[in-house]
C-alpha cells in the first residue's frame, strides 16, 4: 500500500510522528510475520520545499512528483487548537495549493484520510459534502458552522466513507493509522496496537467536555449553566427557554446549530458527565448517583451510560483502580 502523508507548515508533531511510528512498526512486524517486502510504502510530501512542525522542527518533505496517485493520502492536523488560529490558517496560500492537490489525487483514485484538524482541510475541498464525518471534538461547533453540508458526528472516533476516512482528535492519528494497518492485516494491527499499548477506540464521546463546546455560543453557554443547576429535575424545554429569556424554538435551533443536538440531548450529556464524575470520585452507589442526576432508578442511568460511553458502571469504576 502506497501512502503519501501531506505535511503542511505548522503540522502537529505528535500526530505526524505517531503515524510514522505505527507504519514503521507495521513494516517491521510484517517482515517477521509474513516475510517479503514491507506492506507500506510511506512518503512525506509537501507543497513547499521546507516545512516546519508546530514545535519548529524541520520536516524532510519531498516535492509532489508527477505520476500515479498513491493508494492513500493522509492529512495530519496542524498545531492550531482554536478557531482564532485555524480560520486564518485555512486561508493560507499553501492551504489553497493543498486543496487543489487533494482534489487531483482524489480524481486519480486516491483515498483521502485525515485526523483531528486535518479533517477541516478535506472539508474545505467539498469532498465531505453529503457524507458522514468526524473531527476533533472541541472544534465541532466551528466545523458544523463552516461545513453545514457535512453530516458531522464528533462522538465517533473513525468514520469511513467512499472517499476515505476521517478520525477524531489528537491521538486519533494513531486510531487512523491502526485502521489502515488493519485493512491490510487484522493480525498485524493487533500486534502493533499491543506493542504501542493502544486500545482500539470506537468513540471519542467519553473525552468530550460539554461546557467547552457550549462556549462557542453565548446562549448555549447560558443554557449549559442553567442545566447544571437543574440536573436533579426533569427537563422542560419551556422552563429552560423562559429562564434564559428566549423562545423554545430559538433555544432548540441554537443547540442544533452549535452542538448538533437538541437541548434535551445536551442535558443528557451533562447528566452523564456528572454521573461519571461521581462514579470516579465518590463512594456513592448507583441508585444515589441516579438520584443526583435526576433519575428515579439506577437501571435507567446504567442504560444511558452504556449508550453514551460504551461502558457499564463496573467498567467506569474500574478505570481508577
N, C-alpha and C positions, 0 to 999 in steps of 0.2 A: 504494500500500500504506500503510495507516494503522498506525503503530507507536506504542504508548504505552510509555515507559520508566518503570517503577515505582521511584521513588527513595526509599530508606529512610534514616533517620538513620545517620550514620557511613558513608556509601557510600564505596567505594574510588574515589578521584579518577581514577586512570588508566583504570580500566575504564569509567567513565562517559564521560569525555572522548574516549577513543579511539573509542567507538561513535558519539558525536555527530559527531566529525570525519569518520569514514568515511561516514556518511549525508549529511553536508553536501557532501563531495566528490562523492559519487554523484549528488546532485541537480545540482550544478554541471556535471559532465561529461555527464549525461543531457540537459540543456538544449542543450549544444553538439553532442552526437552525434545526438540524436533530435528535438530541438525540443519544443515544447509545455510542459506543466506538469511540475514536479518529480515523480519517481516515488515519493518517500517523504514522507509527512506525519508528522513525528516530534514528539511532545509529551512533556514531563516532567511526571509526575503523582505525587502523594504522598497518603498517608493523614493526614499532618499538614500544618498551614499553613506551618510553617517547618521546613526540613530543612537540616542542616549536613553537609558532607562529612567524611571522616576527617581531612582537613587543616584543618578548621574554616571552610571557605568556605560561604557561604550559597548554596543551590541554588534557583533560581527555579521551584519546582514549582507546578502548577495543581491545584486540587481535582478529585477524580474526579467528573465530571459524569454525570447520568443520560443515557441514550441508547444507541444501538447500540454494541456492543463493538468495539474495534479489531481489525484483522486479526491483529496480533501484539502480545504483551506481553513486554517484555524486563525481567528482574530482574537488575540488576548485583550484583556482590559487595559485601559490607561490608568495612571496614578491620579485620577481626578475623582474624588469621592463626594463631591457636592454639585448641585445644579449650577452654582455660580462658576465653578471650574469647567464643568463638562460642556455647557452650552457654547461658550466661546471656542472650546477645542473642536467641536463638531464643524465649525466654520473655517478651520484652518485649511490652507492650500493643500497640504499633504493628505488631509482627510478627503478632499474632493477627488484627488488622484486615486486614493484608496478605494473610494466608492466605485469609480469607473472600472478599476481593475477587478474588483469583486464581481461586478456585473459581467465583465468579459469572461472571467473564469467560469461563472455560472452558465453562461451561454455556451461555453465549450464543454460542459458536462461535469464540472467540479461540484462536489457537495460542500456546503458552507457551514462551518461550526464556529460558535462564539460563546464566550462565557462572561458573566458579570457585565461590566460596562461595554465590553466588546459587542454585546447584543445591540447596543444603540447604533453602531456603525452598519450592521446588517439591516436594521430597521430603516436607516436613512436611505438605503438603496431601493426600498419599496418591496424587497423580496419577501418580507414577512406579512405584507398586507393580506388580510383574509385568512391568515394562518395562525395557529396557536404558537405561543412563545412564552419563555420565562426570562427573567432578568435579575439583576441584583435587587434584593427586596427593598432596600432603603431608597432607591431611586424609582420605584414602581410608579408613584404619582406623576413624576416627570415623564416617564416612558408613556404612560397612558394618555397624558396631555398631548405629547408630540406625535404619537402614532395611534390615533383612535381606530384605525382600521385593523390593527393587530389584536388578536384575541389573547390578551395577556393573563397569565396565571402565575403570579410570583410565588405561590405556595409550593410549586413543583421545583425540583432540582434540575431535571432534564426533560426537555420536550423535543422529541424527534418529529420531523415533518418530511415532506417530499423534497425539500430543498436542502435539508441538512439537519442541524440540531442546535438548540440554544440551551445554555446552562446557567445556573444561579450564581450567587455572589462569591467573590474572592476564591475560596478553596473549591468552588465549582469547577475551576480549571482542572483539578485532579479528577473529579467525577466525570468530566467530559473526556479526559484522556483515557480513563479506565473503560468508559463506554465504547470508545473507538477500538481499544485493545480487545474488548470482549467480542466485538463484531468479527475480529479475525480469529480469536480463540478464547472461549469462556474459561478454559482451564488456565491459560496464560494470564488472563485478567485476575483470576483468583490468586495466583502466585504473587503477582505484582502488588495487589491490594494487601495481602498478608505481609509482604516484605515491608511495605510502607506504613503498616498499621492503619490502613484506611478502610473504614467501614463503608459499605455500599449504602448510599442515602438516596431515597426517592423524593424526600420532601425537604424544603428549607423552612417550612412553616414553624417548626419548633424554635427557630432562631430569630424570627421576626419580632421586633419591638413595636407594639402597636402605637404607642404615643409618638415614636419617631416618625411614623407615617402621617399621623394626624397633624404634625407641624407644617405640612405642606399647604394647609388651608386654614384661615382663622376660624371659620365656622366649624369645621370638623374638629379643630383643636378644642374649641369651647365645648363641643358635644362630647369629646373624649373626657374632659374634666367632669362634666355633668354625669356621664355614665359611670365613672369610677365611684362617685358619691352615691350611686343608686343601684349598685350591683346586687344588693340583697332583695331588691324589689322586682316585681315583674315589669318587663319592658313595655312602655307605651310610647309610640311614636308621637302621639298628640301631646303628651306630657313633656317629652323632650323638646319638641318644637316650641311649645309655649314658654318653657323655661329659658329658651335661647332667643326668644322674640323673633321667631321666624315661622314659616309655614311648614307643615309636614312634607309637602311636595318639594320645597326648596331644600330641606334637610336631606330628603331622600336623593335628590338629584346631585347635591354636593358630595355626599358619601359615595355615590356610584361613580361620579367623575374622578374623584381623588383616590378612593380606595378600591374601586372596582367591586364594591359590595354594598348591601343595604345597611341602614343603621342597626337593624336587628342583628345581622351577621357580625358587624363590628362589635356590638355589645357582647355577643357570644365570645368573640376573640378576647375581650377584656376579662370576661369570666374565666376563660381557660388560662390566661396569663396569671390571674390571681390565684386560681386553684393550683396551678403548677408551682407557684412561689410557696404556697402553704404546704404542699406536699414535700418540698425540699427543705423548708426552713422551720417547720413546726412539728410537734408530735400529735397533731390532731388526727382523728380518724376520718375516713372518707365521708361519713354522714355529717360530721361537724363542718367539714370543709364545704360540702354541698350547701349547707345552710348559710355559710358565709357568703357564697356567691349566688344565692337566690334560687336554689333548687330544693324541692321537697324531700328528695332522697338521693342517696349515693349512686343508685343504679343509673339515673339519668346523667349524672356527671361522668360516670365511667364511660358511658356511650359517647358523650361529647368529646372527652379526652382522646378516646380511641379514634374518633373520626377526624379530629383536627391535628393530632400529633402523631398518629400512627403507633401509639404506645398505650399500654394499660397502666393502672395505678402502680402495680408491683414493679414494672419496668422503670417508671419515673422515680420511684423511691430508691431503686437500686442504683441509679446513676450517681448517687452521692456516696456510695459505700466503697 
